[in-house]
């Protein structure tokens, strides 16, 4: 792989996959998501103050012109450029004062005179230029100007930012602070957005206990539920959550059937490998969930699976916490974007420089957690990583800031080499 290639898509750029094990590549998995997952249809109207992180279901149109009138771009003096004839300097009386928010005197008609004006104040119709106050010498009610003003200078023309009825934001826009500012500037106090994505979560395994409880025997604390819950953006809500679903076919089938009927996205952790106690995948098959893919050529997280039943999408994550977090980071954000109707998902991936040599056994594309440690002499970010990835260990994940992609056909990336980096999403 040429590491300086432009990052084209969400995968690793490696199309190789294990035919014998029926694993799809990362790129093929994303292609399957794009082809099979569509947006929910319901929408709601929200005030701007509550719309952050949501996705537009209707376009935002400008209610009027912005700015609604010609106004001054700075503090200074409004004048007629035609009044500056011959050679300067020019001396001109100041005959008025206009502040932002004031009502312009319709009778004011300047000729051979200037009016004191402030940023945002309406410019008289008889004026076609504003002189910044720093360019003026003032004594009493007279100003002196030594350079001729240019018509239109320092005037913001009516409608130059937005025209009445113009589309300011299209359907599918994810609303952040900048987009909400554009809505407000367009005069819209509320917006139509896709309703929140209903998420159900099932963490399967007889050994799982809630954090904060005492452990007995071979029990462990469940890290996956709080991890996924904390990873959900504003456009999703965890309506249904169950931790520690028992490894019992009957009870598991009843719970999953109920959640598939209620939720847009059902997330499970564990139970998707080929062990005798891995019951989630066969239970989903028994419930009629159509397989989209089952297993991706990645490390960690190879068993990750995706399926669909009616309106519900199922994302099956591995049970090991690091594997679950890696596969959620890779696929979860895009799934929620598709379900919410987000039109474009801006790639956060970029290249980083490796601080040390990275060894890799060819086969699956590896996603390895890394820490960023500053910049090199060329201004490129430097990333450091452990020598190996342990799918069941979470102790060091809080120090990691994202993942690097090590392509499946790569044996080694030298120290100082470039790798593609995906930052962890924090909502």
N, C-alpha and C positions, 0 to 999 in steps of 0.2 A: 504493500500500500504506500502511496505517496502522501506523506503526512501534511504537505503544504497544499493539497487539493482543497478547493472550496467545500465547506460542509454543505452537502446538497439536501440531505433529508434527515429524519430522526434516527435512522439506523446507524450501523458502524461502517457502512460502505463495503461490507464483506458479504457476498451473496452465498458463500459456501455454507452448507448445512449437512447434517448427518442423515442421509437417506434411510439407512438401516433403522435408525431410531425414530424416524418420521418427525424430526425436529425442523421447524421452519426458521429462517433467518429473522433477525430483528426487522429488517426492511419488509419482509413478507408479512410479518405480524402487523406492522403498521398499515400496510396496504389492506390487509383483511379488516382491520378496524375501520378504516376509511370507507370501505365498500359495504359494510354490514351494520354500522352503528349510525343512527340518525337522531336528530334533535326531538325532544319532547314537544308536544304541540301547545300545551297550556301556557298562558301568560298572565301577568298581573301588572297593575299600574302602581308605581312607587314614587314618592317624593324623592328629589335628588339626594336629600340627606340620608336616605336609606338604600340608595342604589349602588353604592360602591361594591365592586366585585361581581356585579350581575351582568347579564348579556342582553343586549337590545333585541327585542322581538319586532319592533317597528322602527323605521328610521326617525331620526331627529331632524326636524326642519326649522329653519329660522323664522321666528314670528314676525320679525321686522328687520330693518336695515341695522347693521352694526358697522361703524357708529351710526346713530340715527340722524346725525347732522354733521356738517363740517365743524371740526373743533381743533383747538390748538394742541400741538404735540409737545409744547413746553411753555414755560413762563417767558413772557416777552412783550412785544408790541405788535398789534395787527395794523397793517398798512396797505395802501394801494401801490403796487410796483410801478405803475405808470406815473406816479407823482415824483419819482426820482429821475429827473432830467438833468442833462449836462454833467459837469464834473462835480464830484463831492468835495468836501463833506456837505451833508444835507442837514438842515435844522428843521425840526417839525414840532408843533405843539401837541401836547397830550390832552385829549378832550373827554376821556371817559375811562371806565374801569369795568372789566367783565370777569367774573369768577366762575369756576365750575359749579354747575347747578343753578346758575342765575338765569332769569328770563331775559332774552335779548330784546332790547328796545327796537321795535320794528321801524322807528323813525330815524335810527342812526344811519347816517350816510356820510362816510368819511371822504374828504377830498383835501389833500394837502395837510392832513393831520393824522395822528396815530391814536390808538386806544390801548391802554394797559390791559393785558390779557394773561390769564393763567392756564396752566395745563388742564385740558378737558373742557374748557369754556367754549361756548359757541362763537364762531367767527362771523362777524357781520358780513352780509351779502356783498357789500361794497368793497370788502378787503379780499386780496388774493395772496397775501404773504404774511408770515409772522416772523419777526426779527427776535432772535433769542436775546434775553436781557444782558448776557455777557458781552454782546457785540454793540451795546448802546452806551453812550455817555449821557447821563441825565443831570440837568440842573433845573431845579424847580419843576415847572410844567413843560419843559422843552427837552427834547432828546436830540442828540447828534449822532449821525451814522456816517461811517467813512467808506462803506462798500455797498453797492447797489443790491437790494434783495431780488431773488429770483421768484417769479410767479409760482405759487403752489408750495413754496418752501415752508416746512414745519406746520403744514395743515393736514390733518387726517380727514379725508373726504368721506362724505356720507356713503355708507354701503361698501366701502373698499374692503372690509373684512368679510361681511356676510350680506347677501341680498335676500330680500323677503322671499320665503318659500324655498330657498336653496337647501339641499340636503347637506347637513353638517356632519352627521354620523350615520353610517349604513346599518342595516340589520346585521346582527352577529358581532357587533363591537363589544368587547369586554370593557366595562366602565371602570377606569381608574381615576385618579385625581385630575389628570389632564383632560380626559374625556368629559368628566362632570363639569369642569370649568367651561368647556365648549358648549355644553347644554345650557348652562346658566347664561353665557354670553348670547346664546340664541334666543333667550327669553323663555325657555322651557323650565317650568318648576317641577315637572314630573315626567316620567318616562315609562314606556311599556317594555317589560323585560320577561324573559323566559322564567317560569316559576322555578323554585329551587329543585335541584335534583334530589329525589328521595333515595337515600342510601341505607342499605341494611348490611350488617356485619355479623359474621359467624366465625368464631375462633374455635376450631374443633380440637378435641383431645382430652382424654380422661385425666391427664396429668396436670392440666392448667388450673391455676387458682388466681383470683384477683389480687393485684398488688395491695399490700397493706394487711393481708391475712397471713396467718401462720401456715407454714408448710409442714406436711407429714409425709413420711415414706419417700416416694420418688416424684413428688409433686414439684412443679416449677411455677414461677409467676408469669402471667401472660403479659408480654410487652407489646403484642401486636395491636390489640384494641386501642389503647391510648395513643400509640404511634400513628395509626391510621386516622383516628379521630382528630389528632392535632394537625394532620396533613391536609385535611379537607379545606378547600377554599370557601369563600362566601357564597358561591353559587350552588353549593351542596349542603345538605343537612342530614345528619345521622339520625333518622327517625327511629330506627329499630336497631338495637344492639344486643348481642348475646355473646358472652365469653364463656369458654369452657363447655361447649356443646359436647355431650357424651358420645363416645364411639359406639353408638347403638343405632342400627339401621332404621328402626321404626321411628324413634324420636327425632333423629336427624332428618328423615324424609318429611315428617310432619312440619318441622320448623322451616326447612328450606322451601317446601311447597307454599307455605303461608307467606314467606318473604318474597318469593318470586311473584306472587299475586299482588303484592303491595308496592314493591320498590321499583325504581328505575334501574338501579345498580345494586347487585348483591355481591358483596366482597366476602370471600372465605379465605382463611389461612389454614394450611395443613390439609391432609387427607387427599392429596391429588397425585401422590406417587403411585408405585405399583405394589406397595406392601399390603399384607392381609388386613391390616387395621386402617388402611387408607380408604375411607368410605365416602368421601365427599364426591369425587368424580363419578363413581358408579351410581351414587344416589341421584346426581344431576342427570345422568343418562336415563335412569329409570323414570324420572319426572318428565322426560321429553325435551330436555334442553339440547338444542342443536349445537354441535361443536363447531366453533369457528377456527380455533387452533388448539392443540394440546401438546405443549412442549415447544420451547424456543431454544435455539442453539446459543445460549448464553451461560456464563458462570459469574456469580451464583444465580440460581433461580430457574434452572432448566425446566422444571415441571409446570411453570406458569401456564394457565389455560384460560380460554375465553369461550363463552357460549351465549346463546340467546334463547329465551322462551317468551313468545308474544312481545310485550313491551319491555320486559326485563332483560338486562344484560348481566351475565355472570362473569366476574373476574376471580379466578382461583389463584391465590398466591401461595407460595411455599410456606411451611410452618416455621422454618428457621427464621429468626427475626431479621437478620441482615439480608437474607434472600428476599424476604417479604418487602423490606424497605427499598431494596434496589429495584425490584420489579414494579413496585408501586410508583417509584420515581420515574421509571422508564415509561410505563403504560398508563398509570392512573390519571395523570394530568390530561393526557390526550383524550382518554375516554370521557372524562367529565366535560372537556371542551366540546366534543362531538355531541354529547347528550344535551348540553345547554344551548347548542346552536351557534357556538363561537365560530366565526367565519375563518379566521386565521389564527394560528397559534404561533406566536413569535418565538423562534428558536433562541434559546439562551446558551446554546453551545458555542464554544470558542476553543482556540488552540492554546495550550500551555506548554512550557518547557519543563522537561523532567529533570529533577535534581540528581537522580541516580539512575543507574541502569535498571531496566525492568525485564525480567525473564518471564517467558510464557510458553506453555506447552501448546503447540498448534492443535486446533480442533474447534472449540467454541469461542465466540467473542467474549472476552472477559471485561466486566465492569468493576474496576477496583477503586475503593475509596481513597481520596487523596486530600492532603492539606496544602493550602497555598501559603507560601513563605516569602512573599515579596516579588521583586522584579529583577531581571538581569540587566546588563549594560545596554541592551537594545530596547528596554522598556517592556519586555515580555514577562508574563506571570510565570513564576516558578512553582512547580508542584512536587510534593514528596509523598511517597506511598510506602506501605509495608511490602515485604517480599512475597507475602501470600495473603489470600483472602480466606477468612474462616466464616462460613455462613451462619454459624450459631453464636458468634460473638458480637456483642453490642457495646462492650466497654469503651472502645475507641471511636465509635461512630460520632459522638458529640464533637470530637476534634476535627472530623473530616468536613470538608466544605463542598464536596461533590464527587463525581465519578469520572475516571478516565476510561476511554474505550481502547482495549487492546484487541485488534482484529484477530479473527480466528486463524488466519494464515501467517501470523507473526510469531517469530520465536524470541525476538529481543528488540527492545527500543533502547538505544544507547543514552547515557547521560548527556543532557543537552539536546536530545531529540524532541520533536513535537508530538503531542498526543491531543486528541479531541477530549474536551472537558465539558461535562454537564453538571451545573451547580444544583445542589439540592433546593427544592422549592420550600420556601417558608412563607406561610400565609399569615 
